[in-house]
């Protein structure tokens, strides 16, 4: 099974190509997504549950019919798995049941989904978008990507001093705008 992190770029590229009119890419997207959805539902319903294939088909139909609502700046797998989650909840409601799992096997239900990380990355992008592009870029390079001031200066074409000032002023604006510990404002 491909980790979700490996699956995301491939499926997103296929989705974007499909939205641009590439029918072969859209078909490949649905085929690859179907395999991932089978694993997703099998973990939650217990292996060979008869409902797995129905849920996969319902989810693929929803992905196909709602593809126009997909926002290309967001992770595709988070969008697709949100649809899958709601399809699963709908099944549980129709059946009038609440799934129970013995505590010792509960770990198998939880995939290493990176949805929280993607949500945080989206929040971070939103916060940085409130800054001037130069300030956002130097903060991203130095504080998120871990580049040095010198590397950031070379990458952005700014002097090292300009990078330091940009980071300082950008962080100060973010703290003023979104709050934070006051002892960071003077660093």
N, C-alpha and C positions, 0 to 999 in steps of 0.2 A: 504494500500500500504506500503510495507516495504521500509524504508529509504534506500537510495543508500549505505550508510555505512554498513547496515546489509546485503544487497544483495551481496556486493563485495566478502567477504570471501567465502560465499557459492558457488557463481558462479565460482569463481576462482578455488576452490577445485574441482568442477565438471569438469571444463575445463582441469585441469591438469590430473585428472583421465581419462578423455576421451582421451587425448593425449597419455596416457600410455596404451591405448588399452581397457579401460573399456567402452563397448558399452552402458551399462545401464546408466552409469554416463553421457555419451554424450547425450543420449536421454533425460535424466532428465534436463541437462543443456539447451537444446534447448526448452524444454517445459517451464521451468521457465523464460528463457530469452524472450520467446514469450509473456508472460504476461507483463513483464516489458516494452517490445517494444510497445505493444498495448497502454499502458498508455502514453509512450513517444510520439508516433505519434498522439494519440487522443488529447493531450494537444496542439500540434502544428497545427493540421488540423481541430480542432473543433469537438470534440465528435464523432458523428456517421459518419464521412466521409467514403465514400466507398473505398477510397484509403488506409485506415489504414491496412486492412488485406493483401493487395497486398504488401505494404511496409514491413510488418512484415515477410512475406514469403520470399521476396527478400533479406532481411537482414539476416534471418536465413540461407538461401542458401549461402550467402557470408561468414558468420561466419563459416559454415561447410566447404566450399571449401578453405577458406583461413586460417584455423586453424593452419596450419603449420607455418604461419608467426607470430603467437602470441609469444611474448617474456615473459617467465614466471616470470621475475623479475618486470614486469610492471602490473598495475592494469588491471584486465580483463574488468571491466565495461567501463573504459575509451576507451579501444580498441574497444569494441563492439559498444559503442555509437558513436564513430568516424565513424564506418561503417554506422550506422543508419543515422547519419547526412548527409553523402554523398549520401545515397539513397534518402533522403528527398530533397536535393538540385537537384538531377537528376530529380525527379518528377516535381519540380517547373520549371526546364528548359524545360522539355518535354511539360508542359502545357503552357509555355510562360507567366507565371504569377509571380507576386510578392505578397506574402501574406500581407494583411493589417488587423490590429486588432484595435478596438477602444481602446484608451488610458486607459480607466477605467478598461478594462478586460485584459490588457497586463500582469499583474502580474501572471495570470494563466498559461502563456506560459513558465515561468521561474521556472523550478524545482530546488530544493535545491541541484544541482549537485555539487559534490566535486572535479570536474576535476582540478580546479586550485590548490587545496590543494594537490592532487596526483601528479600534475606536479611539484609543489614546493618540495614535498617530494622526488621525483625522482632527481631533481636538487641537493637537499641537499645530497642525497646518492652519487651522482656523485662527488660533491665537497669533501665530507669526504673520498671518495675512493682515493683521491690524497695524503692522509696522510698515515703514518704508521698505521697499524691496532690498536696498543695500544693507540695512540694519538686520532684516530678517535673514539674509544670506550669511552674514558674518556670525550671527548667533547660531544658525543651523550648523555651519561648518565647525565652529569652535566648541560649542557646548553639546551638540547632538552627535555629530560625526566624529568628534574628538581630534580634529586637526589642530595643529599649533597655530599661533598667531602668524608665524612666518609662512607656513603652508597656505593659510587662508589669504594672506596678502598676495602671494604669488598667484593663487587661483583667481582672485577677484580683481587683480590689477591695482590694488590699493597699497598704500604704505602700511607698515606694521602699526605705526601710530594711529592711522585712520581706522584700522581694524579694531584696535583696542578702544578707541573712542566710540566707534559704532556699536561695539558690544556693550560697553558701559551705558551709553545713552539708550540703546534699545531695551536692555534689561530694566533700566530705571523706568522707562515708559510702561513696560509690561507690569512691573510691580505696582506702579501707580494705578494702572488700569484694572488689573485683576487681583491686586492684593498680594500679600506675602509678608515675610518677616522683614521688619524695617532695617535690620542690621545688614541686609544685602544691598540696600539702596546706595550705600557709600563705597561699595567695593569697586 
